[in-house]
Amino acid sequence: MSNFSAKAPATGLAGRSRASVSVLPVLICILVLAILYSLTIGRYDLSVRDVAYILIDNVHPMIIPYWEPVQEVVVEQVRLPRIMAAVIVGFGLSVSGAALQGLFRNPLVDPGIIGVTSGAGFGGTLAILLGLQGPLLLTMAFLFGIGSVFLVKLLSTVRGRTSMLTLVLAGVVISAFFSAAISIAKLLADPFQKLPAITYWLMGSIASSNYLDVLLVAAAVVPSAVMIYLLRFQINIMSLGEERARALGTKVVLVQWIILVASALISAGVVATSGIIGWVGLVIPHVARAFVGADHQRLLPVSGVIGAIYLLMVDNLARTVTTAEIPLGIITALIGVPVFAVILRRLHAKGGWSSD
Protein backbone atom coordinates (compact mmCIF):
# COMPACT_ATOMS: atom_id res chain seq x y z
CA MET A 1 0.00 0.00 0.00
CA SER A 2 2.80 2.37 0.89
CA ASN A 3 4.59 1.59 -2.39
CA PHE A 4 1.48 2.58 -4.32
CA SER A 5 1.24 5.86 -2.37
CA ALA A 6 4.85 6.69 -3.16
CA LYS A 7 4.45 5.97 -6.86
CA ALA A 8 1.14 7.80 -7.33
CA PRO A 9 2.54 11.38 -7.20
CA ALA A 10 5.41 10.44 -9.51
CA THR A 11 2.97 8.87 -11.98
CA GLY A 12 0.76 11.95 -11.88
CA LEU A 13 3.75 14.22 -12.43
CA ALA A 14 4.93 12.15 -15.38
CA GLY A 15 1.43 12.24 -16.88
CA ARG A 16 1.27 16.01 -16.53
CA SER A 17 4.71 16.34 -18.11
CA ARG A 18 3.65 14.22 -21.11
CA ALA A 19 0.47 16.26 -21.44
CA SER A 20 2.41 19.54 -21.42
CA VAL A 21 4.77 18.21 -24.14
CA SER A 22 1.78 17.43 -26.40
CA VAL A 23 0.38 20.94 -26.01
CA LEU A 24 2.76 22.58 -28.50
CA PRO A 25 2.02 20.33 -31.52
CA VAL A 26 -1.72 20.76 -30.92
CA LEU A 27 -1.34 24.54 -30.73
CA ILE A 28 0.70 24.60 -33.95
CA CYS A 29 -2.06 22.66 -35.73
CA ILE A 30 -4.62 25.14 -34.37
CA LEU A 31 -2.48 28.03 -35.62
CA VAL A 32 -2.29 26.56 -39.14
CA LEU A 33 -6.06 26.07 -39.21
CA ALA A 34 -6.57 29.59 -37.87
CA ILE A 35 -4.39 31.01 -40.66
CA LEU A 36 -6.38 29.14 -43.32
CA TYR A 37 -9.65 30.27 -41.79
CA SER A 38 -8.45 33.87 -41.54
CA LEU A 39 -7.62 33.87 -45.26
CA THR A 40 -11.24 33.03 -46.07
CA ILE A 41 -13.02 35.75 -44.12
CA GLY A 42 -13.56 39.34 -45.20
CA ARG A 43 -15.70 41.33 -47.58
CA TYR A 44 -14.66 38.99 -50.43
CA ASP A 45 -15.79 35.48 -49.48
CA LEU A 46 -13.50 32.55 -50.22
CA SER A 47 -13.58 28.90 -49.23
CA VAL A 48 -10.78 27.01 -47.49
CA ARG A 49 -10.44 24.92 -50.66
CA ASP A 50 -9.95 28.04 -52.79
CA VAL A 51 -7.35 29.44 -50.41
CA ALA A 52 -5.46 26.13 -50.21
CA TYR A 53 -5.27 25.77 -53.99
CA ILE A 54 -4.19 29.39 -54.47
CA LEU A 55 -1.35 28.92 -51.98
CA ILE A 56 -0.34 25.52 -53.37
CA ASP A 57 -0.23 27.00 -56.88
CA ASN A 58 2.79 29.10 -55.81
CA VAL A 59 4.74 25.93 -55.01
CA HIS A 60 3.32 23.52 -57.58
CA PRO A 61 1.60 25.46 -60.40
CA MET A 62 -1.70 24.04 -61.62
CA ILE A 63 -2.26 23.52 -65.34
CA ILE A 64 -5.52 25.51 -65.48
CA PRO A 65 -6.27 27.67 -62.40
CA TYR A 66 -10.04 27.72 -61.83
CA TRP A 67 -10.06 30.86 -59.67
CA GLU A 68 -10.29 34.47 -60.80
CA PRO A 69 -7.20 36.74 -60.71
CA VAL A 70 -8.89 39.03 -58.18
CA GLN A 71 -9.19 36.10 -55.74
CA GLU A 72 -5.46 35.48 -55.95
CA VAL A 73 -4.75 39.16 -55.32
CA VAL A 74 -7.04 39.20 -52.27
CA VAL A 75 -5.35 36.15 -50.75
CA GLU A 76 -1.71 36.86 -51.55
CA GLN A 77 -1.48 40.66 -51.55
CA VAL A 78 -4.18 41.80 -49.12
CA ARG A 79 -4.85 39.15 -46.50
CA LEU A 80 -1.68 37.05 -46.29
CA PRO A 81 0.74 39.91 -45.34
CA ARG A 82 -1.67 41.08 -42.66
CA ILE A 83 -2.09 37.58 -41.25
CA MET A 84 1.67 36.98 -41.24
CA ALA A 85 2.18 40.29 -39.41
CA ALA A 86 -0.42 39.35 -36.77
CA VAL A 87 1.21 35.97 -36.19
CA ILE A 88 4.73 37.40 -35.87
CA VAL A 89 3.67 40.31 -33.65
CA GLY A 90 1.62 38.10 -31.32
CA PHE A 91 4.45 35.56 -31.12
CA GLY A 92 7.10 38.18 -30.36
CA LEU A 93 5.16 40.10 -27.72
CA SER A 94 4.20 36.90 -25.88
CA VAL A 95 7.74 35.47 -25.85
CA SER A 96 9.10 38.81 -24.68
CA GLY A 97 6.50 39.05 -21.90
CA ALA A 98 7.18 35.50 -20.68
CA ALA A 99 10.95 36.12 -20.58
CA LEU A 100 10.62 39.43 -18.72
CA GLN A 101 8.20 38.00 -16.16
CA GLY A 102 10.72 35.26 -15.41
CA LEU A 103 13.63 37.68 -15.31
CA PHE A 104 11.90 40.17 -12.99
CA ARG A 105 10.09 37.44 -11.00
CA ASN A 106 6.96 39.55 -11.31
CA PRO A 107 3.63 38.59 -12.97
CA LEU A 108 2.80 42.25 -13.64
CA VAL A 109 5.71 42.82 -16.02
CA ASP A 110 5.26 43.21 -19.77
CA PRO A 111 7.50 44.56 -22.58
CA GLY A 112 6.31 48.10 -21.86
CA ILE A 113 7.87 48.10 -18.39
CA ILE A 114 11.34 48.83 -19.74
CA GLY A 115 10.19 52.00 -21.49
CA VAL A 116 10.67 50.78 -25.04
CA THR A 117 6.98 50.94 -26.00
CA SER A 118 6.57 54.60 -25.05
CA GLY A 119 9.93 55.48 -26.58
CA ALA A 120 9.08 53.86 -29.90
CA GLY A 121 5.62 55.42 -29.76
CA PHE A 122 7.15 58.87 -29.39
CA GLY A 123 9.56 58.21 -32.25
CA GLY A 124 6.68 57.33 -34.56
CA THR A 125 4.61 60.26 -33.33
CA LEU A 126 7.49 62.65 -33.96
CA ALA A 127 7.95 61.24 -37.47
CA ILE A 128 4.26 61.79 -38.30
CA LEU A 129 4.45 65.31 -36.84
CA LEU A 130 7.43 66.10 -39.08
CA GLY A 131 5.66 64.65 -42.11
CA LEU A 132 7.90 61.58 -42.41
CA GLN A 133 6.35 58.38 -43.73
CA GLY A 134 7.33 54.84 -44.68
CA PRO A 135 10.91 53.75 -43.88
CA LEU A 136 11.75 57.00 -42.09
CA LEU A 137 8.83 56.57 -39.67
CA LEU A 138 9.83 52.98 -38.98
CA THR A 139 13.46 53.99 -38.45
CA MET A 140 12.63 56.77 -35.99
CA ALA A 141 10.25 54.60 -33.98
CA PHE A 142 12.80 51.80 -33.83
CA LEU A 143 15.72 54.05 -32.83
CA PHE A 144 13.75 55.84 -30.11
CA GLY A 145 12.57 52.48 -28.75
CA ILE A 146 16.10 51.11 -28.51
CA GLY A 147 17.41 54.41 -27.14
CA SER A 148 14.83 54.36 -24.33
CA VAL A 149 16.20 51.02 -23.10
CA PHE A 150 19.70 52.41 -22.84
CA LEU A 151 18.32 55.42 -20.94
CA VAL A 152 16.56 53.07 -18.52
CA LYS A 153 19.75 51.06 -18.06
CA LEU A 154 21.79 54.24 -17.54
CA LEU A 155 19.40 55.56 -14.88
CA SER A 156 19.21 52.24 -13.03
CA THR A 157 22.96 51.51 -12.93
CA VAL A 158 24.83 52.79 -9.89
CA ARG A 159 28.52 51.96 -9.36
CA GLY A 160 28.34 49.30 -12.04
CA ARG A 161 25.42 47.42 -10.48
CA THR A 162 21.80 47.30 -11.58
CA SER A 163 18.94 46.34 -9.31
CA MET A 164 15.77 44.90 -10.87
CA LEU A 165 13.60 47.16 -8.72
CA THR A 166 15.55 50.24 -9.81
CA LEU A 167 15.30 49.08 -13.41
CA VAL A 168 11.51 48.88 -13.17
CA LEU A 169 11.31 52.33 -11.55
CA ALA A 170 13.58 53.79 -14.24
CA GLY A 171 11.34 52.20 -16.88
CA VAL A 172 8.29 53.84 -15.31
CA VAL A 173 10.07 57.22 -15.31
CA ILE A 174 11.13 56.95 -18.96
CA SER A 175 7.66 55.74 -19.98
CA ALA A 176 6.06 58.70 -18.22
CA PHE A 177 8.49 61.10 -19.90
CA PHE A 178 7.81 59.79 -23.41
CA SER A 179 4.05 59.66 -22.73
CA ALA A 180 4.18 63.35 -21.83
CA ALA A 181 6.23 64.02 -24.96
CA ILE A 182 3.58 62.23 -27.05
CA SER A 183 0.91 64.44 -25.49
CA ILE A 184 2.90 67.56 -26.41
CA ALA A 185 3.27 66.28 -29.98
CA LYS A 186 -0.48 65.73 -30.20
CA LEU A 187 -1.04 69.27 -28.94
CA LEU A 188 1.21 70.68 -31.66
CA ALA A 189 -0.19 68.48 -34.45
CA ASP A 190 -2.57 69.65 -37.14
CA PRO A 191 -6.02 68.65 -35.78
CA PHE A 192 -7.40 67.80 -39.22
CA GLN A 193 -4.66 65.63 -40.71
CA LYS A 194 -1.71 64.74 -38.47
CA LEU A 195 -3.56 64.40 -35.16
CA PRO A 196 -5.96 61.68 -36.44
CA ALA A 197 -3.00 59.86 -38.03
CA ILE A 198 -1.04 59.97 -34.75
CA THR A 199 -4.01 58.85 -32.68
CA TYR A 200 -4.86 55.94 -34.97
CA TRP A 201 -1.23 54.83 -35.25
CA LEU A 202 -0.79 54.83 -31.45
CA MET A 203 -3.85 52.58 -31.05
CA GLY A 204 -2.10 49.83 -33.01
CA SER A 205 -3.12 48.41 -36.36
CA ILE A 206 -1.78 46.08 -39.03
CA ALA A 207 -4.43 47.01 -41.60
CA SER A 208 -1.92 48.44 -44.06
CA SER A 209 0.78 45.78 -43.58
CA ASN A 210 2.66 44.67 -46.67
CA TYR A 211 5.45 42.17 -47.21
CA LEU A 212 8.10 44.79 -46.42
CA ASP A 213 6.49 45.40 -43.01
CA VAL A 214 6.37 41.64 -42.44
CA LEU A 215 10.05 41.35 -43.32
CA LEU A 216 11.01 44.21 -40.99
CA VAL A 217 9.05 42.94 -37.99
CA ALA A 218 10.32 39.39 -38.61
CA ALA A 219 13.90 40.70 -38.71
CA ALA A 220 13.35 42.21 -35.25
CA VAL A 221 11.31 39.40 -33.69
CA VAL A 222 12.76 36.11 -34.97
CA PRO A 223 16.48 36.54 -34.02
CA SER A 224 15.51 38.09 -30.67
CA ALA A 225 13.06 35.27 -29.87
CA VAL A 226 15.72 32.69 -30.77
CA MET A 227 18.21 34.43 -28.48
CA ILE A 228 15.69 34.44 -25.62
CA TYR A 229 14.96 30.73 -26.15
CA LEU A 230 18.67 29.90 -26.08
CA LEU A 231 18.73 31.43 -22.57
CA ARG A 232 15.68 29.44 -21.38
CA PHE A 233 17.60 27.56 -18.69
CA GLN A 234 19.27 30.73 -17.45
CA ILE A 235 15.83 32.38 -17.17
CA ASN A 236 14.69 29.43 -15.04
CA ILE A 237 17.65 30.02 -12.75
CA MET A 238 17.13 33.81 -12.71
CA SER A 239 13.53 33.27 -11.60
CA LEU A 240 14.94 31.82 -8.36
CA GLY A 241 16.53 35.18 -7.51
CA GLU A 242 19.79 36.94 -8.31
CA GLU A 243 21.69 35.62 -5.29
CA ARG A 244 20.85 32.00 -6.05
CA ALA A 245 21.60 32.54 -9.73
CA ARG A 246 25.05 33.91 -8.91
CA ALA A 247 25.65 31.01 -6.52
CA LEU A 248 24.82 28.59 -9.35
CA GLY A 249 27.34 30.27 -11.64
CA THR A 250 25.01 32.27 -13.86
CA LYS A 251 26.43 35.46 -15.38
CA VAL A 252 23.54 37.55 -14.09
CA VAL A 253 24.43 40.90 -15.66
CA LEU A 254 25.10 39.40 -19.07
CA VAL A 255 21.84 37.42 -19.05
CA GLN A 256 19.90 40.51 -17.95
CA TRP A 257 21.39 42.60 -20.73
CA ILE A 258 20.74 40.04 -23.45
CA ILE A 259 17.11 39.51 -22.42
CA LEU A 260 16.47 43.24 -22.06
CA VAL A 261 18.00 44.08 -25.43
CA ALA A 262 16.21 41.18 -27.16
CA SER A 263 12.88 42.24 -25.63
CA ALA A 264 13.57 45.83 -26.62
CA LEU A 265 14.27 44.80 -30.22
CA ILE A 266 11.00 42.88 -30.35
CA SER A 267 8.94 45.71 -28.87
CA ALA A 268 10.61 48.40 -30.97
CA GLY A 269 10.10 46.38 -34.15
CA VAL A 270 6.44 45.77 -33.32
CA VAL A 271 5.68 49.40 -32.44
CA ALA A 272 7.56 50.67 -35.49
CA THR A 273 5.50 48.56 -37.89
CA SER A 274 2.17 48.18 -36.06
CA GLY A 275 1.84 50.88 -33.42
CA ILE A 276 1.27 50.19 -29.72
CA ILE A 277 -0.51 46.87 -29.07
CA GLY A 278 -0.85 46.34 -25.33
CA TRP A 279 -1.82 43.52 -22.96
CA VAL A 280 -0.58 40.68 -25.20
CA GLY A 281 2.79 40.25 -23.49
CA LEU A 282 1.16 40.67 -20.07
CA VAL A 283 -1.75 38.22 -20.30
CA ILE A 284 -0.70 35.46 -22.72
CA PRO A 285 2.26 34.13 -20.62
CA HIS A 286 -0.17 33.53 -17.75
CA VAL A 287 -2.46 31.53 -20.03
CA ALA A 288 0.51 29.51 -21.31
CA ARG A 289 1.73 28.92 -17.76
CA ALA A 290 -1.64 27.34 -16.92
CA PHE A 291 -1.00 24.75 -19.68
CA VAL A 292 2.69 23.89 -19.25
CA GLY A 293 3.87 25.34 -15.94
CA ALA A 294 6.73 27.73 -15.26
CA ASP A 295 9.57 25.87 -17.03
CA HIS A 296 10.69 28.30 -19.74
CA GLN A 297 11.83 25.48 -22.01
CA ARG A 298 8.14 24.79 -22.67
CA LEU A 299 6.68 28.11 -21.59
CA LEU A 300 8.43 30.28 -24.20
CA PRO A 301 7.34 28.42 -27.37
CA VAL A 302 3.83 27.75 -26.02
CA SER A 303 3.44 31.44 -25.09
CA GLY A 304 4.57 32.44 -28.57
CA VAL A 305 2.11 30.16 -30.39
CA ILE A 306 -0.82 31.08 -28.13
CA GLY A 307 0.03 34.76 -28.65
CA ALA A 308 0.10 34.26 -32.42
CA ILE A 309 -3.31 32.56 -32.38
CA TYR A 310 -4.75 35.19 -30.06
CA LEU A 311 -3.63 38.22 -32.03
CA LEU A 312 -4.71 36.60 -35.30
CA MET A 313 -8.23 36.09 -33.90
CA VAL A 314 -8.26 39.63 -32.53
CA ASP A 315 -7.29 40.98 -35.95
CA ASN A 316 -10.08 38.93 -37.56
CA LEU A 317 -12.47 40.54 -35.13
CA ALA A 318 -11.04 44.00 -35.84
CA ARG A 319 -11.62 43.74 -39.58
CA THR A 320 -15.00 41.98 -39.64
CA VAL A 321 -17.08 43.07 -36.65
CA THR A 322 -17.96 46.47 -38.16
CA THR A 323 -17.65 48.18 -41.52
CA ALA A 324 -14.88 50.40 -40.11
CA GLU A 325 -11.48 49.08 -39.03
CA ILE A 326 -11.11 48.80 -35.23
CA PRO A 327 -7.57 49.38 -33.89
CA LEU A 328 -6.04 46.28 -32.35
CA GLY A 329 -5.01 48.07 -29.15
CA ILE A 330 -8.64 48.76 -28.26
CA ILE A 331 -9.71 45.12 -28.59
CA THR A 332 -6.66 43.70 -26.79
CA ALA A 333 -7.33 46.07 -23.88
CA LEU A 334 -11.05 45.20 -23.74
CA ILE A 335 -10.21 41.49 -23.64
CA GLY A 336 -7.00 41.71 -21.62
CA VAL A 337 -8.26 43.75 -18.66
CA PRO A 338 -10.99 41.32 -17.45
CA VAL A 339 -8.87 38.25 -18.23
CA PHE A 340 -5.93 39.64 -16.30
CA ALA A 341 -8.22 40.57 -13.39
CA VAL A 342 -9.33 36.93 -13.15
CA ILE A 343 -5.72 35.69 -13.38
CA LEU A 344 -4.62 38.14 -10.70
CA ARG A 345 -7.34 36.97 -8.29
CA ARG A 346 -6.40 33.34 -8.90
CA LEU A 347 -2.72 34.10 -8.27
CA HIS A 348 -3.61 35.88 -5.04
CA ALA A 349 -5.82 32.98 -3.94
CA LYS A 350 -2.99 30.50 -4.61
CA GLY A 351 -0.50 32.47 -2.53
CA GLY A 352 1.10 34.63 -5.19
CA TRP A 353 3.80 34.21 -7.82
CA SER A 354 5.94 31.86 -5.77
CA SER A 355 3.37 29.07 -5.91
CA ASP A 356 2.99 29.19 -9.66
C-alpha positions in Angstrom: 0.0 0.0 0.0 2.8 2.4 0.9 4.6 1.6 -2.4 1.5 2.6 -4.3 1.2 5.9 -2.4 4.9 6.7 -3.2 4.5 6.0 -6.9 1.1 7.8 -7.3 2.5 11.4 -7.2 5.4 10.4 -9.5 3.0 8.9 -12.0 0.8 11.9 -11.9 3.8 14.2 -12.4 4.9 12.1 -15.4 1.4 12.2 -16.9 1.3 16.0 -16.5 4.7 16.3 -18.1 3.7 14.2 -21.1 0.5 16.3 -21.4 2.4 19.5 -21.4 4.8 18.2 -24.1 1.8 17.4 -26.4 0.4 20.9 -26.0 2.8 22.6 -28.5 2.0 20.3 -31.5 -1.7 20.8 -30.9 -1.3 24.5 -30.7 0.7 24.6 -34.0 -2.1 22.7 -35.7 -4.6 25.1 -34.4 -2.5 28.0 -35.6 -2.3 26.6 -39.1 -6.1 26.1 -39.2 -6.6 29.6 -37.9 -4.4 31.0 -40.7 -6.4 29.1 -43.3 -9.7 30.3 -41.8 -8.4 33.9 -41.5 -7.6 33.9 -45.3 -11.2 33.0 -46.1 -13.0 35.8 -44.1 -13.6 39.3 -45.2 -15.7 41.3 -47.6 -14.7 39.0 -50.4 -15.8 35.5 -49.5 -13.5 32.6 -50.2 -13.6 28.9 -49.2 -10.8 27.0 -47.5 -10.4 24.9 -50.7 -10.0 28.0 -52.8 -7.3 29.4 -50.4 -5.5 26.1 -50.2 -5.3 25.8 -54.0 -4.2 29.4 -54.5 -1.4 28.9 -52.0 -0.3 25.5 -53.4 -0.2 27.0 -56.9 2.8 29.1 -55.8 4.7 25.9 -55.0 3.3 23.5 -57.6 1.6 25.5 -60.4 -1.7 24.0 -61.6 -2.3 23.5 -65.3 -5.5 25.5 -65.5 -6.3 27.7 -62.4 -10.0 27.7 -61.8 -10.1 30.9 -59.7 -10.3 34.5 -60.8 -7.2 36.7 -60.7 -8.9 39.0 -58.2 -9.2 36.1 -55.7 -5.5 35.5 -56.0 -4.8 39.2 -55.3 -7.0 39.2 -52.3 -5.4 36.1 -50.8 -1.7 36.9 -51.6 -1.5 40.7 -51.6 -4.2 41.8 -49.1 -4.8 39.1 -46.5 -1.7 37.0 -46.3 0.7 39.9 -45.3 -1.7 41.1 -42.7 -2.1 37.6 -41.2 1.7 37.0 -41.2 2.2 40.3 -39.4 -0.4 39.4 -36.8 1.2 36.0 -36.2 4.7 37.4 -35.9 3.7 40.3 -33.6 1.6 38.1 -31.3 4.4 35.6 -31.1 7.1 38.2 -30.4 5.2 40.1 -27.7 4.2 36.9 -25.9 7.7 35.5 -25.8 9.1 38.8 -24.7 6.5 39.1 -21.9 7.2 35.5 -20.7 10.9 36.1 -20.6 10.6 39.4 -18.7 8.2 38.0 -16.2 10.7 35.3 -15.4 13.6 37.7 -15.3 11.9 40.2 -13.0 10.1 37.4 -11.0 7.0 39.5 -11.3 3.6 38.6 -13.0 2.8 42.2 -13.6 5.7 42.8 -16.0 5.3 43.2 -19.8 7.5 44.6 -22.6 6.3 48.1 -21.9 7.9 48.1 -18.4 11.3 48.8 -19.7 10.2 52.0 -21.5 10.7 50.8 -25.0 7.0 50.9 -26.0 6.6 54.6 -25.0 9.9 55.5 -26.6 9.1 53.9 -29.9 5.6 55.4 -29.8 7.1 58.9 -29.4 9.6 58.2 -32.3 6.7 57.3 -34.6 4.6 60.3 -33.3 7.5 62.7 -34.0 8.0 61.2 -37.5 4.3 61.8 -38.3 4.4 65.3 -36.8 7.4 66.1 -39.1 5.7 64.7 -42.1 7.9 61.6 -42.4 6.4 58.4 -43.7 7.3 54.8 -44.7 10.9 53.7 -43.9 11.7 57.0 -42.1 8.8 56.6 -39.7 9.8 53.0 -39.0 13.5 54.0 -38.5 12.6 56.8 -36.0 10.3 54.6 -34.0 12.8 51.8 -33.8 15.7 54.1 -32.8 13.7 55.8 -30.1 12.6 52.5 -28.7 16.1 51.1 -28.5 17.4 54.4 -27.1 14.8 54.4 -24.3 16.2 51.0 -23.1 19.7 52.4 -22.8 18.3 55.4 -20.9 16.6 53.1 -18.5 19.8 51.1 -18.1 21.8 54.2 -17.5 19.4 55.6 -14.9 19.2 52.2 -13.0 23.0 51.5 -12.9 24.8 52.8 -9.9 28.5 52.0 -9.4 28.3 49.3 -12.0 25.4 47.4 -10.5 21.8 47.3 -11.6 18.9 46.3 -9.3 15.8 44.9 -10.9 13.6 47.2 -8.7 15.6 50.2 -9.8 15.3 49.1 -13.4 11.5 48.9 -13.2 11.3 52.3 -11.5 13.6 53.8 -14.2 11.3 52.2 -16.9 8.3 53.8 -15.3 10.1 57.2 -15.3 11.1 57.0 -19.0 7.7 55.7 -20.0 6.1 58.7 -18.2 8.5 61.1 -19.9 7.8 59.8 -23.4 4.0 59.7 -22.7 4.2 63.3 -21.8 6.2 64.0 -25.0 3.6 62.2 -27.1 0.9 64.4 -25.5 2.9 67.6 -26.4 3.3 66.3 -30.0 -0.5 65.7 -30.2 -1.0 69.3 -28.9 1.2 70.7 -31.7 -0.2 68.5 -34.4 -2.6 69.6 -37.1 -6.0 68.7 -35.8 -7.4 67.8 -39.2 -4.7 65.6 -40.7 -1.7 64.7 -38.5 -3.6 64.4 -35.2 -6.0 61.7 -36.4 -3.0 59.9 -38.0 -1.0 60.0 -34.8 -4.0 58.8 -32.7 -4.9 55.9 -35.0 -1.2 54.8 -35.2 -0.8 54.8 -31.5 -3.8 52.6 -31.1 -2.1 49.8 -33.0 -3.1 48.4 -36.4 -1.8 46.1 -39.0 -4.4 47.0 -41.6 -1.9 48.4 -44.1 0.8 45.8 -43.6 2.7 44.7 -46.7 5.4 42.2 -47.2 8.1 44.8 -46.4 6.5 45.4 -43.0 6.4 41.6 -42.4 10.1 41.3 -43.3 11.0 44.2 -41.0 9.1 42.9 -38.0 10.3 39.4 -38.6 13.9 40.7 -38.7 13.4 42.2 -35.2 11.3 39.4 -33.7 12.8 36.1 -35.0 16.5 36.5 -34.0 15.5 38.1 -30.7 13.1 35.3 -29.9 15.7 32.7 -30.8 18.2 34.4 -28.5 15.7 34.4 -25.6 15.0 30.7 -26.1 18.7 29.9 -26.1 18.7 31.4 -22.6 15.7 29.4 -21.4 17.6 27.6 -18.7 19.3 30.7 -17.4 15.8 32.4 -17.2 14.7 29.4 -15.0 17.6 30.0 -12.8 17.1 33.8 -12.7 13.5 33.3 -11.6 14.9 31.8 -8.4 16.5 35.2 -7.5 19.8 36.9 -8.3 21.7 35.6 -5.3 20.8 32.0 -6.1 21.6 32.5 -9.7 25.1 33.9 -8.9 25.6 31.0 -6.5 24.8 28.6 -9.3 27.3 30.3 -11.6 25.0 32.3 -13.9 26.4 35.5 -15.4 23.5 37.5 -14.1 24.4 40.9 -15.7 25.1 39.4 -19.1 21.8 37.4 -19.1 19.9 40.5 -17.9 21.4 42.6 -20.7 20.7 40.0 -23.4 17.1 39.5 -22.4 16.5 43.2 -22.1 18.0 44.1 -25.4 16.2 41.2 -27.2 12.9 42.2 -25.6 13.6 45.8 -26.6 14.3 44.8 -30.2 11.0 42.9 -30.4 8.9 45.7 -28.9 10.6 48.4 -31.0 10.1 46.4 -34.2 6.4 45.8 -33.3 5.7 49.4 -32.4 7.6 50.7 -35.5 5.5 48.6 -37.9 2.2 48.2 -36.1 1.8 50.9 -33.4 1.3 50.2 -29.7 -0.5 46.9 -29.1 -0.8 46.3 -25.3 -1.8 43.5 -23.0 -0.6 40.7 -25.2 2.8 40.3 -23.5 1.2 40.7 -20.1 -1.8 38.2 -20.3 -0.7 35.5 -22.7 2.3 34.1 -20.6 -0.2 33.5 -17.7 -2.5 31.5 -20.0 0.5 29.5 -21.3 1.7 28.9 -17.8 -1.6 27.3 -16.9 -1.0 24.8 -19.7 2.7 23.9 -19.2 3.9 25.3 -15.9 6.7 27.7 -15.3 9.6 25.9 -17.0 10.7 28.3 -19.7 11.8 25.5 -22.0 8.1 24.8 -22.7 6.7 28.1 -21.6 8.4 30.3 -24.2 7.3 28.4 -27.4 3.8 27.8 -26.0 3.4 31.4 -25.1 4.6 32.4 -28.6 2.1 30.2 -30.4 -0.8 31.1 -28.1 0.0 34.8 -28.6 0.1 34.3 -32.4 -3.3 32.6 -32.4 -4.7 35.2 -30.1 -3.6 38.2 -32.0 -4.7 36.6 -35.3 -8.2 36.1 -33.9 -8.3 39.6 -32.5 -7.3 41.0 -36.0 -10.1 38.9 -37.6 -12.5 40.5 -35.1 -11.0 44.0 -35.8 -11.6 43.7 -39.6 -15.0 42.0 -39.6 -17.1 43.1 -36.6 -18.0 46.5 -38.2 -17.7 48.2 -41.5 -14.9 50.4 -40.1 -11.5 49.1 -39.0 -11.1 48.8 -35.2 -7.6 49.4 -33.9 -6.0 46.3 -32.3 -5.0 48.1 -29.1 -8.6 48.8 -28.3 -9.7 45.1 -28.6 -6.7 43.7 -26.8 -7.3 46.1 -23.9 -11.0 45.2 -23.7 -10.2 41.5 -23.6 -7.0 41.7 -21.6 -8.3 43.7 -18.7 -11.0 41.3 -17.4 -8.9 38.2 -18.2 -5.9 39.6 -16.3 -8.2 40.6 -13.4 -9.3 36.9 -13.2 -5.7 35.7 -13.4 -4.6 38.1 -10.7 -7.3 37.0 -8.3 -6.4 33.3 -8.9 -2.7 34.1 -8.3 -3.6 35.9 -5.0 -5.8 33.0 -3.9 -3.0 30.5 -4.6 -0.5 32.5 -2.5 1.1 34.6 -5.2 3.8 34.2 -7.8 5.9 31.9 -5.8 3.4 29.1 -5.9 3.0 29.2 -9.7 
